[in-house]
Amino acid sequence: MSDNVSSTEQILFHNYLHMIAMSFVYWDHFITFDIEIEYLWKQPKTPSARLFFLNRYLAFFGNICVTVLSFTTLSMTVCGHYNLVRQALLIISQIIVCILLTMRIYAIYACNLRILCYMVASAVILAGVSCWSLFGQKHVDFKPSSGCHIGLDRDTAIRIASAWEALFIYDTILFSLTLFKTYKERRNRVTPDILSLILRDGAIYFAVMALANLSNIITFYLAPPFLRGSLSSFASWCVFMICHASKLITAQAFL
């Protein structure tokens, strides 16, 4: 009985975290929609702009489906499939952002092919790890009275954590490349403003992304079954906001 109560409390807390993150996602969408139309929709559509739109609206509509289904009572089999799709959606969204930021690094390094090859090779290996983590999952044997919620056993949690660890490693690679470029720029300038250089080159963006992913990774190792991965929505929201802010700032700067 006490285990059931504990699981129910974990699910409730998980729901709170998810709804807070979703509130910020849609709040950000609506308050910046006019800016998005002005600086992105009315401008020529570059490959990076198309990827941005794909990520923005995949998250917008995908999160609606995820939220509705998480409060819908489903069979354990269907709920398991839903959980797999939800994880895949989160990872796909993060991969799109990584592609956008890889393009940014490529531009910062003046389209250096060696840098691009290094980033692509790293991304392919880490993407393979992320895909592997989605299969062979096992769940805690507990059926909540309402909603679709899956508790992760420790082995499965560690397996899924590897996907987020792969993203964290790639974020760290991008952060290191950006910081190195910033340092070189600082040495080559007479009166550099290091903070403005870091902001321009996106180092702070990468640092926030990495920290958001790291906080979610920790939950897979330390949290109880129904709270493992409970910061996935929060981490995804941080990445979503950073991508959005970066794209809008860049668009405004070149107009």
Order of alpha helices (4+ residues) and beta strands (2+ residues): alpha-alpha-alpha-alpha-alpha-alpha-alpha-alpha-alpha
